[in-house]
Amino acid sequence: MSNSNPGARSDGSPVSALPTVLVLGCGWLGLALARSLVAAGSTVLGTTTTPEQLPVLAAAGIQGYTLRLGADFGPSHEALLLRLLQAADVLVLNVPPRAAAAGAYPTLLRPVHRAVAAAGIRHVLFVSSTSVYPNEPRLMREHDAMSTRDAASDVLRAEGHFVPRYGQWLSTVVRLGGLIGPERAPGRFLAGRRDLSQGNAPVNLLHLTDAVGVLSSIIQHNIWGHTFNVCSASHPLRREFYPEAARFLGLEPPTFREETAPITGKTIDTSLVRSMVPYQFRHDDVLAALPFC
C-alpha cells in the first residue's frame, strides 16, 4: 500500500491525506476523472487498452499502464494488476459492460476481484449503470435492483462480486445515468430517425462534469459502503428532449409514434446521493446542458 491513508470514515468528512487512486479504465469518463484527481493533488495510476493512449495519460500527470481484460489476460497481466493495486489506496473500477460479450461481464471482471482480495486494497469505487433497473413507468431507487452474485443481470452480478462479504475492503457502487458531454452530444443519438417508440419515456441523463464531480467527492470525503443512483434532476420525455437536442446541432430531429400511456419508462431517483455526497450538480437541467456538450 502507499503511504497515504484515506481512513474508513463514511460520515462525509474530508480525509487528512490524499489517497493514491488506481483508475482501471481511462476511457472518456475515466480519463476525465483521473485528470480531476491529479488536479486535486492525488497520485493517480491509470490503465488503458491502447498503447497509443499512454502519452495522453502521461501529459495529464497520470502514471499510465496498458492492461486489457479478457481472453488474453495472463499471468503477466495479473502480476501487473496486483502490483498496481498494492500501490493504491482506492480502485476506481470503470470497465463498461460493452467490453464483454453477452453474459460474460462478471467473468471479465473476475481477475480484478481476485487481485483486489489478494492486494488488500481498502476501497473500491465500482462505476455501474442505471440500466440495472427494469424499464417500468415508476421511480427507481437503489433498493429496486440488488447486487448479488446470482442476480439475473450481468451488471448486478458484477456489482455483487465487489460487495465484500468478510470486510476485506469497503466498496461504493455508483449507478450512472446515460452520459452526455463533450464528444457525446445527445443531439446526435437519434437525429433523423423516424417513428421511434418510447417517446413518453423520461430521459435519465448525466453530464460528464457531474459524473466526475460525484465520483471525486466520494473519494475525497471517504463515502464508502453505499450504492448511489447518479443522474440529472430533470427528466423530460424523449419526444421532448431528443428533437430539441438535434435542432440545437442543426440536425434533422427524430420523430416518435403516438402512445396512449402518459409515461412509459423509468425515472431514476437520486435523492440518496444528493443527501449523502457533498457535491453541487452543475447540469441538473439537461436541456440547459446542451451548449456544454
N, C-alpha and C positions, 0 to 999 in steps of 0.2 A: 504493500500500500504506500501511497505518497505521504509526505509529511503533514499535509493539510488534513484536518479532521473536521468534517461538517457536523458531527454530532448526530443525534437522532430525535431532535425535538420536532413536534408536528403542531406547535401552537402558533405558527406564523412568525415567530421572532427571528430576526436575521442571524446568520451564522457568524462566528467570530473569525473564521479563516475561510478563504475561498477554496472550494473543492477543485480537485483535478477531475475533469469530465472527459469521458470517452463517448463520442458520438458515433455510434455504429450505423453508418448510412448517411454520408454527407451529400445528399442529393439537393433538390430545390429547397426543401424545408430544413434538412439537416445542416446544410452549409450556412443558411441564414441564422440558424440557432447558434452554430459554432462561432460565427463571427460576433454575434451579440455577447456570447460568454467571454470571448477573448477581449472584447472592448470593455467588459466589466472587470477584467483583471484575472480571470481564471486561466489556468493552463488547460489547453484543450487538445486531446488526441482525436483524430478523425479517420474514418475509413471510407474508401471509395472502391467501386468495382472496376474503374478505368484508370490506368496509369497516367493518362493524359490529364487527369484532374488533379494530380499531385502538385504541380506548380501553382494551381489556383489556391489550394489549401495552404501551401507554404506562404504565398503572398498575403494571405489573411492571418498569418501568425498561428496557423493550426499545424500540429505535428501529424503529417499525413501518412497513411499506410494503405496498400492495396490489399483488399480482402473480399472474396466472393464466396458466399454460402452456396450450397447446392451439391451437385453430383461430384464436382471436382475438389470439394473440401476434404483435405487430407491431413496427415499428422503435422506437417509443417505449418499449415494454416491454423490448426488447433493450438499449436505451441505459440504462434504469434498472438492469437486471440487471448490466450491465458496470460501472456506477458503484458498485453495492453490492459487487461482487467486488473492485474496485480498492481499496475502503476496508477490506477484511477480510484477515485472515491465514489463517483457516480457513473453509471452506464445509462446513456440515452439510447434505447433500442428503437431505431427508426428504419426498419426494413418493411416496406409495404407488402401487403398480401399479393399484389400483382407480380412480385418477384418469384412466386412459387407457382407450380402447376396446380390445377384444381384439386382441392383436398389435401395438398401437401404443405400448407403453410406451417402447421405445428412441427412437421418433420424437418422443414427447412431451418427452423429456429432451435431444434433440439441440441445441436452442438453448442449454441450460445448458452442454453440453460445449464448444460454440463460444466461449461467453463466458468459461469457465474458461481456455481456451487463450489467448484474447486478453488477459485481465486479468493473467495472470501470477501468479495466486494460488498459494500454496506448498503448501497442504494441503487435501485433500478427504476428508471422512468420509461414506461412502455407506451410508445405512441401508437394508439389504436384509432378506430373509426366509428362514427355513429351508424355505419352500415350494419352493425350488430343488431340493431333494433328492427322489429317487424314493421313493414310498411302499412301501418294501420292508422286511421284518422283519429289519433289521440296524442296526448302529451306523453313523451317518453322520458322517464327519469332513470337514473343509473341502475336502480334495482330491477328494472324491466328486462335486463339482459345480464345473466350471471356468468361470470368467467370461471368455468370448471374444466378439468382435463377431459371430460367426456361430453361436453356440450355439442350440440348439433352443428354450430357454426365453427368454421375453421379459425376465424379470428378469436372467438371466445375461448376455444381450446388453447390457442397460442397464449392468450392472456393468462389462462389458468396455469400454464407451465411456470409463469413468473410470479405467481402468488405464493410466497414462501409458506411452507407447511410447518416448519420447525424453527422459525425465527432466524434463518440463516442471513437474511437481508430484509430490508424494508423496501417495498415497491409502491409506486403510484401508477395507475393506468389512466391515460388521457385519451378520451374518445373525441376526435376532432371531426367537425363538420366538413363539408366539401370545401377544399382550399381554393381561394382566389387571390390574385395579387399580380405583381409584375411578372410578365411572361405567361400568366394564366388569366387572361381577361375573359370573364364569363360570357361576354357577348359573342365569342367565337364558338361556344359549346354547342349551340343548337341553331346557329344562323342559317337561314334559307331552308330549313326543314319544314315539312308540311304535315298537317293532320296528326299532330303528336297527341299522345294520351297523357294522362296525369296533369292536365292543365290546372286543376284545382288542388293540386298538392302544394303544400308550403315548401319553400326552399329553406335549407338548413346549411348556410354557408359561413365561411370563416376567412377573414383576410389574413395573409401571411404575417403581417405585423402583430396581430393579436395572438396568433398561434405561437410565435416566438416569445411574445411578452408573457403569456401564461406559463409556458414551459420554463422560461428563465426564472420566473418568480417562484415557481415550485422548488427549483433547485436552490435559489438564493435564500428562501425562507424555510427550507427543510420541511416541506409539507408532504409527509410520507404516510403510506398505509391507506390510501383512498383511491376511488375511481371517480373521475370527473368527465362530464359532458362539456365540450367547449365549442360554441358557435356564436354567431352574432345574435343580438336580441330580436332583430326584425325578421319576420318570416313571410314576405309577400308570396302570393301564389305564383307558380311557374308561368302561367299565362300573362301575368303582370310583369314579372321580372325579366324574363329572357327576351321578349320583344324590345323592351326598353334598353336592355344591355346591348343588343345587336344594333339598334338605332344609334346608340352612343358612339359606336365604332364606325358608323356609316355602312353597316352591313344589312342585308335583307333579313327582316325579323321573321322568326318562326311563327307558324300558326298551330293552334290547338283545336281539337274536336270539341264539340259541345258535350258537357257532362251534367247529369242531373244532381249528383251529390255536391253540396257546397264545399266540402273538404274531403279529399281522397287520399291523403298521405299523412305521415307522422310529423309531429312538431317536437323538436328537441328542447328539453328543459335544461337550462344552465344555471338555475338558482344556487345549486350547491357550490360550484366553482366560484361564483361571484360572492358567496358568503364566506368562503374559506381562503381564497387566494388574493392577496393584496395587489391586484392589478386592475387598472382602469382601461377598459376596452376603448380603442380609438375608432373602430369602424363598426359600430353596432347597427347602423343603418346601411344595409347592403346596397341600396340604390345610390345613396350618397357616396359610397365607396368606389363607384365605377371610375371616377377620374384617377384613382390610386391603383388601378390595375393595368 
